[in-house]
């Protein structure tokens, strides 16, 4: 469960930084494939059902 917490924190930090940079510069910033991979990984980890 620690890795999911770390991934959530990293995702929140990336979103905050990109929002601040785009607000200051007035340009949009794409996280690209990296943001999508983190989001999909979190969805997979939290969506898993361990019941057999």
N, CA, C, O and CB atoms as a CASP TS submission, in Angstrom:
PFRMAT TS
TARGET T0000
AUTHOR 0000-0000-0000
METHOD Language model
MODEL 1
PARENT N/A
ATOM      1  N   UNK     1       0.814  -1.194   0.000  1.00  0.00           N
ATOM      2  CA  UNK     1       0.000   0.000   0.000  1.00  0.00           C
ATOM      3  C   UNK     1       0.859   1.261   0.000  1.00  0.00           C
ATOM      4  O   UNK     1       0.380   2.340  -0.350  1.00  0.00           O
ATOM      5  CB  UNK     1      -0.927  -0.004   1.196  1.00  0.00           C
ATOM      6  N   UNK     2       2.110   1.132   0.386  1.00  0.00           N
ATOM      7  CA  UNK     2       2.977   2.307   0.412  1.00  0.00           C
ATOM      8  C   UNK     2       3.232   2.847  -0.990  1.00  0.00           C
ATOM      9  O   UNK     2       3.295   4.060  -1.190  1.00  0.00           O
ATOM     10  CB  UNK     2       4.299   1.970   1.086  1.00  0.00           C
ATOM     11  N   UNK     3       3.379   1.940  -1.968  1.00  0.00           N
ATOM     12  CA  UNK     3       3.685   2.394  -3.326  1.00  0.00           C
ATOM     13  C   UNK     3       2.521   3.199  -3.896  1.00  0.00           C
ATOM     14  O   UNK     3       2.739   4.159  -4.635  1.00  0.00           O
ATOM     15  CB  UNK     3       4.001   1.195  -4.240  1.00  0.00           C
ATOM     16  N   UNK     4       1.291   2.819  -3.562  1.00  0.00           N
ATOM     17  CA  UNK     4       0.149   3.575  -4.060  1.00  0.00           C
ATOM     18  C   UNK     4       0.087   4.964  -3.436  1.00  0.00           C
ATOM     19  O   UNK     4      -0.284   5.932  -4.099  1.00  0.00           O
ATOM     20  CB  UNK     4      -1.144   2.819  -3.783  1.00  0.00           C
ATOM     21  N   UNK     5       0.446   5.057  -2.177  1.00  0.00           N
ATOM     22  CA  UNK     5       0.478   6.369  -1.532  1.00  0.00           C
ATOM     23  C   UNK     5       1.526   7.269  -2.175  1.00  0.00           C
ATOM     24  O   UNK     5       1.282   8.453  -2.411  1.00  0.00           O
ATOM     25  CB  UNK     5       0.760   6.221  -0.034  1.00  0.00           C
ATOM     26  N   UNK     6       2.682   6.702  -2.454  1.00  0.00           N
ATOM     27  CA  UNK     6       3.754   7.461  -3.104  1.00  0.00           C
ATOM     28  C   UNK     6       3.317   7.903  -4.490  1.00  0.00           C
ATOM     29  O   UNK     6       3.563   9.044  -4.883  1.00  0.00           O
ATOM     30  CB  UNK     6       5.045   6.620  -3.193  1.00  0.00           C
ATOM     31  N   UNK     7       2.666   7.008  -5.240  1.00  0.00           N
ATOM     32  CA  UNK     7       2.207   7.356  -6.584  1.00  0.00           C
ATOM     33  C   UNK     7       1.148   8.458  -6.533  1.00  0.00           C
ATOM     34  O   UNK     7       1.146   9.351  -7.380  1.00  0.00           O
ATOM     35  CB  UNK     7       1.646   6.114  -7.296  1.00  0.00           C
ATOM     36  N   UNK     8       0.256   8.403  -5.556  1.00  0.00           N
ATOM     37  CA  UNK     8      -0.764   9.454  -5.400  1.00  0.00           C
ATOM     38  C   UNK     8      -0.112  10.794  -5.102  1.00  0.00           C
ATOM     39  O   UNK     8      -0.488  11.812  -5.683  1.00  0.00           O
ATOM     40  CB  UNK     8      -1.755   9.090  -4.276  1.00  0.00           C
ATOM     41  N   UNK     9       0.853  10.798  -4.210  1.00  0.00           N
ATOM     42  CA  UNK     9       1.544  12.038  -3.853  1.00  0.00           C
ATOM     43  C   UNK     9       2.279  12.610  -5.060  1.00  0.00           C
ATOM     44  O   UNK     9       2.241  13.817  -5.298  1.00  0.00           O
ATOM     45  CB  UNK     9       2.530  11.794  -2.698  1.00  0.00           C
ATOM     46  N   UNK    10       2.947  11.748  -5.821  1.00  0.00           N
ATOM     47  CA  UNK    10       3.666  12.199  -7.014  1.00  0.00           C
ATOM     48  C   UNK    10       2.688  12.784  -8.032  1.00  0.00           C
ATOM     49  O   UNK    10       2.972  13.814  -8.642  1.00  0.00           O
ATOM     50  CB  UNK    10       4.465  11.033  -7.643  1.00  0.00           C
ATOM     51  N   UNK    11       1.548  12.138  -8.218  1.00  0.00           N
ATOM     52  CA  UNK    11       0.560  12.632  -9.165  1.00  0.00           C
ATOM     53  C   UNK    11       0.007  13.987  -8.742  1.00  0.00           C
ATOM     54  O   UNK    11      -0.178  14.872  -9.577  1.00  0.00           O
ATOM     55  CB  UNK    11      -0.572  11.630  -9.312  1.00  0.00           C
ATOM     56  N   UNK    12      -0.257  14.152  -7.455  1.00  0.00           N
ATOM     57  CA  UNK    12      -0.752  15.436  -6.944  1.00  0.00           C
ATOM     58  C   UNK    12       0.302  16.517  -7.102  1.00  0.00           C
ATOM     59  O   UNK    12      -0.021  17.644  -7.478  1.00  0.00           O
ATOM     60  CB  UNK    12      -1.163  15.312  -5.468  1.00  0.00           C
ATOM     61  N   UNK    13       1.561  16.189  -6.821  1.00  0.00           N
ATOM     62  CA  UNK    13       2.646  17.161  -6.979  1.00  0.00           C
ATOM     63  C   UNK    13       2.798  17.566  -8.444  1.00  0.00           C
ATOM     64  O   UNK    13       2.940  18.753  -8.738  1.00  0.00           O
ATOM     65  CB  UNK    13       3.972  16.581  -6.448  1.00  0.00           C
ATOM     66  N   UNK    14       2.771  16.604  -9.366  1.00  0.00           N
ATOM     67  CA  UNK    14       2.872  16.919 -10.791  1.00  0.00           C
ATOM     68  C   UNK    14       1.723  17.803 -11.253  1.00  0.00           C
ATOM     69  O   UNK    14       1.933  18.752 -12.008  1.00  0.00           O
ATOM     70  CB  UNK    14       2.900  15.638 -11.614  1.00  0.00           C
ATOM     71  N   UNK    15       0.519  17.500 -10.806  1.00  0.00           N
ATOM     72  CA  UNK    15      -0.636  18.300 -11.201  1.00  0.00           C
ATOM     73  C   UNK    15      -0.527  19.719 -10.646  1.00  0.00           C
ATOM     74  O   UNK    15      -0.852  20.684 -11.337  1.00  0.00           O
ATOM     75  CB  UNK    15      -1.936  17.639 -10.720  1.00  0.00           C
ATOM     76  N   UNK    16      -0.072  19.845  -9.406  1.00  0.00           N
ATOM     77  CA  UNK    16       0.079  21.169  -8.794  1.00  0.00           C
ATOM     78  C   UNK    16       1.147  21.995  -9.510  1.00  0.00           C
ATOM     79  O   UNK    16       0.937  23.172  -9.805  1.00  0.00           O
ATOM     80  CB  UNK    16       0.435  21.031  -7.307  1.00  0.00           C
ATOM     81  N   UNK    17       2.281  21.377  -9.784  1.00  0.00           N
ATOM     82  CA  UNK    17       3.368  22.084 -10.462  1.00  0.00           C
ATOM     83  C   UNK    17       2.938  22.522 -11.859  1.00  0.00           C
ATOM     84  O   UNK    17       3.180  23.662 -12.255  1.00  0.00           O
ATOM     85  CB  UNK    17       4.621  21.193 -10.546  1.00  0.00           C
ATOM     86  N   UNK    18       2.297  21.613 -12.611  1.00  0.00           N
ATOM     87  CA  UNK    18       1.889  21.980 -13.970  1.00  0.00           C
ATOM     88  C   UNK    18       0.822  23.066 -13.951  1.00  0.00           C
ATOM     89  O   UNK    18       0.802  23.928 -14.829  1.00  0.00           O
ATOM     90  CB  UNK    18       1.370  20.752 -14.723  1.00  0.00           C
ATOM     91  N   UNK    19      -0.068  23.035 -12.957  1.00  0.00           N
ATOM     92  CA  UNK    19      -1.077  24.082 -12.844  1.00  0.00           C
ATOM     93  C   UNK    19      -0.436  25.423 -12.527  1.00  0.00           C
ATOM     94  O   UNK    19      -0.802  26.436 -13.124  1.00  0.00           O
ATOM     95  CB  UNK    19      -2.103  23.724 -11.772  1.00  0.00           C
ATOM     96  N   UNK    20       0.512  25.449 -11.601  1.00  0.00           N
ATOM     97  CA  UNK    20       1.190  26.702 -11.258  1.00  0.00           C
ATOM     98  C   UNK    20       1.983  27.263 -12.433  1.00  0.00           C
ATOM     99  O   UNK    20       1.944  28.465 -12.698  1.00  0.00           O
ATOM    100  CB  UNK    20       2.118  26.487 -10.070  1.00  0.00           C
ATOM    101  N   UNK    21       2.699  26.390 -13.133  1.00  0.00           N
ATOM    102  CA  UNK    21       3.498  26.850 -14.272  1.00  0.00           C
ATOM    103  C   UNK    21       2.596  27.398 -15.373  1.00  0.00           C
ATOM    104  O   UNK    21       2.885  28.445 -15.952  1.00  0.00           O
ATOM    105  CB  UNK    21       4.371  25.704 -14.820  1.00  0.00           C
ATOM    106  N   UNK    22       1.507  26.692 -15.661  1.00  0.00           N
ATOM    107  CA  UNK    22       0.619  27.175 -16.718  1.00  0.00           C
ATOM    108  C   UNK    22      -0.105  28.452 -16.297  1.00  0.00           C
ATOM    109  O   UNK    22      -0.406  29.292 -17.145  1.00  0.00           O
ATOM    110  CB  UNK    22      -0.401  26.094 -17.089  1.00  0.00           C
ATOM    111  N   UNK    23      -0.389  28.615 -15.013  1.00  0.00           N
ATOM    112  CA  UNK    23      -1.012  29.853 -14.540  1.00  0.00           C
ATOM    113  C   UNK    23      -0.051  31.032 -14.657  1.00  0.00           C
ATOM    114  O   UNK    23      -0.450  32.127 -15.054  1.00  0.00           O
ATOM    115  CB  UNK    23      -1.476  29.696 -13.087  1.00  0.00           C
ATOM    116  N   UNK    24       1.218  30.802 -14.310  1.00  0.00           N
ATOM    117  CA  UNK    24       2.211  31.879 -14.355  1.00  0.00           C
ATOM    118  C   UNK    24       2.559  32.250 -15.790  1.00  0.00           C
ATOM    119  O   UNK    24       2.622  33.434 -16.120  1.00  0.00           O
ATOM    120  CB  UNK    24       3.477  31.468 -13.601  1.00  0.00           C
ATOM    121  N   UNK    25       2.787  31.259 -16.646  1.00  0.00           N
ATOM    122  CA  UNK    25       3.219  31.540 -18.016  1.00  0.00           C
ATOM    123  C   UNK    25       2.068  31.794 -18.970  1.00  0.00           C
ATOM    124  O   UNK    25       2.265  32.393 -20.027  1.00  0.00           O
ATOM    125  CB  UNK    25       4.040  30.404 -18.530  1.00  0.00           C
ATOM    126  N   UNK    26       0.870  31.349 -18.617  1.00  0.00           N
ATOM    127  CA  UNK    26      -0.273  31.527 -19.501  1.00  0.00           C
ATOM    128  C   UNK    26      -0.336  30.508 -20.616  1.00  0.00           C
ATOM    129  O   UNK    26      -1.127  30.662 -21.547  1.00  0.00           O
ATOM    130  CB  UNK    26      -0.248  32.888 -20.085  1.00  0.00           C
ATOM    131  N   UNK    27       0.479  29.474 -20.542  1.00  0.00           N
ATOM    132  CA  UNK    27       0.491  28.417 -21.557  1.00  0.00           C
ATOM    133  C   UNK    27      -0.006  27.114 -20.935  1.00  0.00           C
ATOM    134  O   UNK    27       0.024  26.932 -19.718  1.00  0.00           O
ATOM    135  CB  UNK    27       1.921  28.232 -22.155  1.00  0.00           C
ATOM    136  N   UNK    28      -0.459  26.221 -21.796  1.00  0.00           N
ATOM    137  CA  UNK    28      -0.890  24.918 -21.302  1.00  0.00           C
ATOM    138  C   UNK    28       0.290  23.959 -21.271  1.00  0.00           C
ATOM    139  O   UNK    28       1.207  24.055 -22.087  1.00  0.00           O
ATOM    140  CB  UNK    28      -2.025  24.350 -22.174  1.00  0.00           C
ATOM    141  N   UNK    29       0.256  23.039 -20.323  1.00  0.00           N
ATOM    142  CA  UNK    29       1.321  22.049 -20.192  1.00  0.00           C
ATOM    143  C   UNK    29       0.681  20.665 -20.238  1.00  0.00           C
ATOM    144  O   UNK    29      -0.260  20.377 -19.498  1.00  0.00           O
ATOM    145  CB  UNK    29       2.140  22.255 -18.864  1.00  0.00           C
ATOM    146  N   UNK    30       1.198  19.826 -21.106  1.00  0.00           N
ATOM    147  CA  UNK    30       0.707  18.459 -21.229  1.00  0.00           C
ATOM    148  C   UNK    30       1.610  17.532 -20.422  1.00  0.00           C
ATOM    149  O   UNK    30       2.831  17.552 -20.574  1.00  0.00           O
ATOM    150  CB  UNK    30       0.650  18.018 -22.720  1.00  0.00           C
ATOM    151  N   UNK    31       0.998  16.720 -19.562  1.00  0.00           N
ATOM    152  CA  UNK    31       1.777  15.699 -18.865  1.00  0.00           C
ATOM    153  C   UNK    31       2.074  14.536 -19.798  1.00  0.00           C
ATOM    154  O   UNK    31       2.996  13.758 -19.550  1.00  0.00           O
ATOM    155  CB  UNK    31       1.032  15.203 -17.614  1.00  0.00           C
ATOM    156  N   UNK    32       1.315  14.417 -20.845  1.00  0.00           N
ATOM    157  CA  UNK    32       1.556  13.411 -21.853  1.00  0.00           C
ATOM    158  C   UNK    32       1.310  12.008 -21.344  1.00  0.00           C
ATOM    159  O   UNK    32       0.421  11.766 -20.528  1.00  0.00           O
ATOM    160  CB  UNK    32       2.947  13.525 -22.360  1.00  0.00           C
ATOM    161  N   UNK    33       2.101  11.106 -21.833  1.00  0.00           N
ATOM    162  CA  UNK    33       1.929   9.693 -21.528  1.00  0.00           C
ATOM    163  C   UNK    33       2.236   9.382 -20.074  1.00  0.00           C
ATOM    164  O   UNK    33       1.640   8.468 -19.504  1.00  0.00           O
ATOM    165  CB  UNK    33       2.808   8.858 -22.425  1.00  0.00           C
ATOM    166  N   UNK    34       3.152  10.121 -19.462  1.00  0.00           N
ATOM    167  CA  UNK    34       3.528   9.866 -18.069  1.00  0.00           C
ATOM    168  C   UNK    34       2.369  10.027 -17.109  1.00  0.00           C
ATOM    169  O   UNK    34       2.184   9.202 -16.214  1.00  0.00           O
ATOM    170  CB  UNK    34       4.643  10.785 -17.659  1.00  0.00           C
ATOM    171  N   UNK    35       1.592  11.070 -17.282  1.00  0.00           N
ATOM    172  CA  UNK    35       0.430  11.287 -16.428  1.00  0.00           C
ATOM    173  C   UNK    35      -0.613  10.206 -16.605  1.00  0.00           C
ATOM    174  O   UNK    35      -1.243   9.773 -15.640  1.00  0.00           O
ATOM    175  CB  UNK    35      -0.182  12.633 -16.711  1.00  0.00           C
ATOM    176  N   UNK    36      -0.794   9.768 -17.847  1.00  0.00           N
ATOM    177  CA  UNK    36      -1.762   8.708 -18.111  1.00  0.00           C
ATOM    178  C   UNK    36      -1.334   7.386 -17.503  1.00  0.00           C
ATOM    179  O   UNK    36      -2.167   6.662 -16.958  1.00  0.00           O
ATOM    180  CB  UNK    36      -1.964   8.543 -19.600  1.00  0.00           C
ATOM    181  N   UNK    37      -0.069   7.058 -17.583  1.00  0.00           N
ATOM    182  CA  UNK    37       0.424   5.791 -17.034  1.00  0.00           C
ATOM    183  C   UNK    37       0.243   5.770 -15.520  1.00  0.00           C
ATOM    184  O   UNK    37      -0.178   4.756 -14.964  1.00  0.00           O
ATOM    185  CB  UNK    37       1.914   5.575 -17.402  1.00  0.00           C
ATOM    186  N   UNK    38       0.554   6.869 -14.851  1.00  0.00           N
ATOM    187  CA  UNK    38       0.382   6.924 -13.402  1.00  0.00           C
ATOM    188  C   UNK    38      -1.089   6.769 -13.036  1.00  0.00           C
ATOM    189  O   UNK    38      -1.425   6.047 -12.097  1.00  0.00           O
ATOM    190  CB  UNK    38       0.937   8.245 -12.839  1.00  0.00           C
ATOM    191  N   UNK    39      -1.964   7.443 -13.772  1.00  0.00           N
ATOM    192  CA  UNK    39      -3.396   7.362 -13.490  1.00  0.00           C
ATOM    193  C   UNK    39      -3.928   5.954 -13.716  1.00  0.00           C
ATOM    194  O   UNK    39      -4.693   5.445 -12.896  1.00  0.00           O
ATOM    195  CB  UNK    39      -4.163   8.354 -14.358  1.00  0.00           C
ATOM    196  N   UNK    40      -3.537   5.322 -14.810  1.00  0.00           N
ATOM    197  CA  UNK    40      -3.985   3.958 -15.083  1.00  0.00           C
ATOM    198  C   UNK    40      -3.448   2.975 -14.051  1.00  0.00           C
ATOM    199  O   UNK    40      -4.154   2.053 -13.645  1.00  0.00           O
ATOM    200  CB  UNK    40      -3.553   3.530 -16.480  1.00  0.00           C
ATOM    201  N   UNK    41      -2.206   3.166 -13.627  1.00  0.00           N
ATOM    202  CA  UNK    41      -1.622   2.280 -12.620  1.00  0.00           C
ATOM    203  C   UNK    41      -2.364   2.400 -11.291  1.00  0.00           C
ATOM    204  O   UNK    41      -2.625   1.393 -10.634  1.00  0.00           O
ATOM    205  CB  UNK    41      -0.133   2.600 -12.425  1.00  0.00           C
ATOM    206  N   UNK    42      -2.701   3.616 -10.897  1.00  0.00           N
ATOM    207  CA  UNK    42      -3.460   3.810  -9.663  1.00  0.00           C
ATOM    208  C   UNK    42      -4.844   3.177  -9.769  1.00  0.00           C
ATOM    209  O   UNK    42      -5.313   2.550  -8.819  1.00  0.00           O
ATOM    210  CB  UNK    42      -3.586   5.304  -9.342  1.00  0.00           C
ATOM    211  N   UNK    43      -5.490   3.336 -10.901  1.00  0.00           N
ATOM    212  CA  UNK    43      -6.796   2.729 -11.098  1.00  0.00           C
ATOM    213  C   UNK    43      -6.737   1.215 -11.026  1.00  0.00           C
ATOM    214  O   UNK    43      -7.632   0.578 -10.470  1.00  0.00           O
ATOM    215  CB  UNK    43      -7.369   3.155 -12.422  1.00  0.00           C
ATOM    216  N   UNK    44      -5.680   0.636 -11.591  1.00  0.00           N
ATOM    217  CA  UNK    44      -5.518  -0.819 -11.548  1.00  0.00           C
ATOM    218  C   UNK    44      -5.254  -1.298 -10.126  1.00  0.00           C
ATOM    219  O   UNK    44      -5.844  -2.282  -9.680  1.00  0.00           O
ATOM    220  CB  UNK    44      -4.375  -1.259 -12.471  1.00  0.00           C
ATOM    221  N   UNK    45      -4.363  -0.603  -9.412  1.00  0.00           N
ATOM    222  CA  UNK    45      -3.995  -1.028  -8.053  1.00  0.00           C
ATOM    223  C   UNK    45      -5.181  -0.907  -7.121  1.00  0.00           C
ATOM    224  O   UNK    45      -5.453  -1.826  -6.348  1.00  0.00           O
ATOM    225  CB  UNK    45      -2.817  -0.196  -7.518  1.00  0.00           C
ATOM    226  N   UNK    46      -5.901   0.217  -7.176  1.00  0.00           N
ATOM    227  CA  UNK    46      -7.030   0.404  -6.272  1.00  0.00           C
ATOM    228  C   UNK    46      -8.252  -0.386  -6.728  1.00  0.00           C
ATOM    229  O   UNK    46      -9.123  -0.684  -5.910  1.00  0.00           O
ATOM    230  CB  UNK    46      -7.378   1.881  -6.164  1.00  0.00           C
ATOM    231  N   UNK    47      -8.339  -0.732  -8.000  1.00  0.00           N
ATOM    232  CA  UNK    47      -9.495  -1.455  -8.514  1.00  0.00           C
ATOM    233  C   UNK    47      -9.393  -2.955  -8.384  1.00  0.00           C
ATOM    234  O   UNK    47     -10.379  -3.661  -8.595  1.00  0.00           O
ATOM    235  CB  UNK    47      -9.702  -1.113  -9.930  1.00  0.00           C
ATOM    236  N   UNK    48      -8.208  -3.464  -8.036  1.00  0.00           N
ATOM    237  CA  UNK    48      -8.036  -4.908  -7.919  1.00  0.00           C
ATOM    238  C   UNK    48      -8.921  -5.452  -6.805  1.00  0.00           C
ATOM    239  O   UNK    48      -9.130  -4.803  -5.780  1.00  0.00           O
ATOM    240  CB  UNK    48      -6.560  -5.263  -7.655  1.00  0.00           C
ATOM    241  N   UNK    49      -9.424  -6.630  -7.026  1.00  0.00           N
ATOM    242  CA  UNK    49     -10.218  -7.304  -6.019  1.00  0.00           C
ATOM    243  C   UNK    49      -9.438  -8.535  -5.575  1.00  0.00           C
ATOM    244  O   UNK    49      -9.225  -9.450  -6.369  1.00  0.00           O
ATOM    245  CB  UNK    49     -11.637  -7.685  -6.564  1.00  0.00           C
ATOM    246  N   UNK    50      -9.015  -8.568  -4.327  1.00  0.00           N
ATOM    247  CA  UNK    50      -8.184  -9.663  -3.826  1.00  0.00           C
ATOM    248  C   UNK    50      -8.997 -10.883  -3.411  1.00  0.00           C
ATOM    249  O   UNK    50      -8.418 -11.905  -3.044  1.00  0.00           O
ATOM    250  CB  UNK    50      -7.363  -9.187  -2.656  1.00  0.00           C
ATOM    251  N   UNK    51     -10.309 -10.802  -3.458  1.00  0.00           N
ATOM    252  CA  UNK    51     -11.132 -11.943  -3.079  1.00  0.00           C
ATOM    253  C   UNK    51     -11.041 -13.007  -4.162  1.00  0.00           C
ATOM    254  O   UNK    51     -11.057 -12.707  -5.355  1.00  0.00           O
ATOM    255  CB  UNK    51     -12.605 -11.516  -2.849  1.00  0.00           C
ATOM    256  N   UNK    52     -10.947 -14.245  -3.723  1.00  0.00           N
ATOM    257  CA  UNK    52     -10.866 -15.360  -4.683  1.00  0.00           C
ATOM    258  C   UNK    52     -12.052 -16.257  -4.546  1.00  0.00           C
ATOM    259  O   UNK    52     -12.162 -17.249  -5.267  1.00  0.00           O
ATOM    260  CB  UNK    52      -9.588 -16.164  -4.491  1.00  0.00           C
TER
END
